[in-house]
Amino acid sequence: MKASGDGFWELALSDGSAWFSEWFHERLRWNEAAKRSFNDLRPIFAPETWEMLLRQLRDHLEQKVPFDATFPVRLAEGQTEWWHMRGSAQLNDVGHPVHVAGSVRDVTSAPRTG
């Protein structure tokens, strides 16, 4: 996974617990042993960006809209990066979403349009 240059994550919808690959731990200077939740990402996003991220996750789960978005994040050292996040719901045997898993890539140096 490290060779791809991407980060990977998985969110358990039942309790908000999450797994994050080493990519996140390195960038966010997290202690590898700490138990994580998806909410641990909240401090790196401006409040309106966090709400947009949650809205896009909700749209993916409720309306099957692709979760594929680019957001600015603030790192501890004060710099801003742009992360492109993608994800997809994983369904149980009766078709209900139980996890969302995905990837993230630093696209700070990539040209942005829009």
C-alpha positions in Angstrom: 0.0 0.0 0.0 2.8 2.4 0.8 4.2 2.2 -2.7 1.0 3.7 -4.1 1.6 7.0 -2.2 -2.0 6.9 -1.1 -3.5 6.6 2.3 -6.3 4.2 3.2 -9.1 4.3 5.7 -12.1 2.4 6.9 -15.0 3.7 8.9 -17.3 1.4 10.9 -20.8 2.9 10.7 -22.1 1.1 13.8 -19.8 3.1 16.2 -17.7 5.5 14.2 -14.5 3.6 14.9 -12.0 3.8 12.1 -8.8 2.3 10.8 -6.2 4.6 9.1 -3.1 3.5 7.3 0.4 4.6 8.1 0.0 7.5 5.6 -2.4 9.3 8.0 -0.2 8.6 11.1 2.8 10.1 9.4 1.1 13.2 8.1 -0.9 13.9 11.2 1.7 12.8 13.7 -0.6 10.3 15.3 0.5 7.7 17.9 0.2 4.4 16.1 -1.2 2.6 19.1 -4.1 5.0 19.8 -7.6 3.7 19.0 -9.1 6.0 16.3 -12.5 7.2 15.2 -13.4 9.0 12.1 -14.0 12.1 14.2 -10.2 12.2 14.8 -10.0 13.8 11.3 -12.2 16.8 12.4 -9.4 19.1 13.6 -7.7 19.2 10.2 -10.8 20.5 8.5 -12.4 23.9 8.7 -15.9 23.5 10.2 -17.6 24.1 6.8 -15.3 21.6 5.1 -16.0 19.0 7.8 -19.8 19.5 7.3 -19.3 19.1 3.5 -17.3 15.9 4.0 -20.1 14.5 6.3 -22.8 15.6 3.8 -21.0 13.8 1.0 -20.6 10.6 3.0 -24.3 10.8 3.9 -25.3 11.3 0.2 -23.1 8.3 -0.7 -24.8 6.1 1.9 -28.4 7.3 1.4 -28.5 8.1 -2.4 -25.6 6.1 -3.7 -23.8 9.2 -4.9 -20.1 8.5 -5.5 -17.9 9.6 -2.6 -15.1 11.3 -4.5 -14.1 14.8 -3.4 -11.2 17.1 -2.8 -10.8 19.1 0.4 -8.3 21.4 2.0 -6.8 20.2 5.3 -4.7 22.1 7.9 -1.7 20.2 9.2 -0.2 20.8 12.7 2.8 22.7 11.2 0.4 25.2 9.8 0.6 24.3 6.1 -2.5 23.5 4.0 -2.7 20.4 1.8 -5.4 19.4 -0.6 -6.6 15.8 -0.2 -8.6 13.9 -2.7 -10.7 11.3 -0.9 -12.7 8.4 -2.4 -14.7 5.8 -0.7 -17.3 3.1 -1.2 -19.9 1.6 1.2 -19.5 -2.1 2.1 -22.8 -3.8 2.5 -23.9 -6.6 4.8 -25.9 -9.7 3.6 -29.2 -7.8 3.5 -27.8 -4.8 1.6 -27.3 -2.3 4.4 -24.1 -0.3 4.6 -21.8 -1.4 7.5 -18.5 0.2 6.6 -17.2 2.8 4.3 -13.6 2.2 3.0 -11.5 4.3 0.8 -8.3 6.1 -0.2 -6.9 9.5 0.1 -4.2 11.2 -2.0 -2.3 14.5 -1.5 -3.1 16.5 -4.6 -1.7 19.8 -3.3 0.7 20.2 -6.3 -1.9 19.0 -8.9 -3.7 21.7 -10.9 -7.2 22.4 -9.6 -10.1 23.7 -11.7 -13.3 25.1 -10.7 
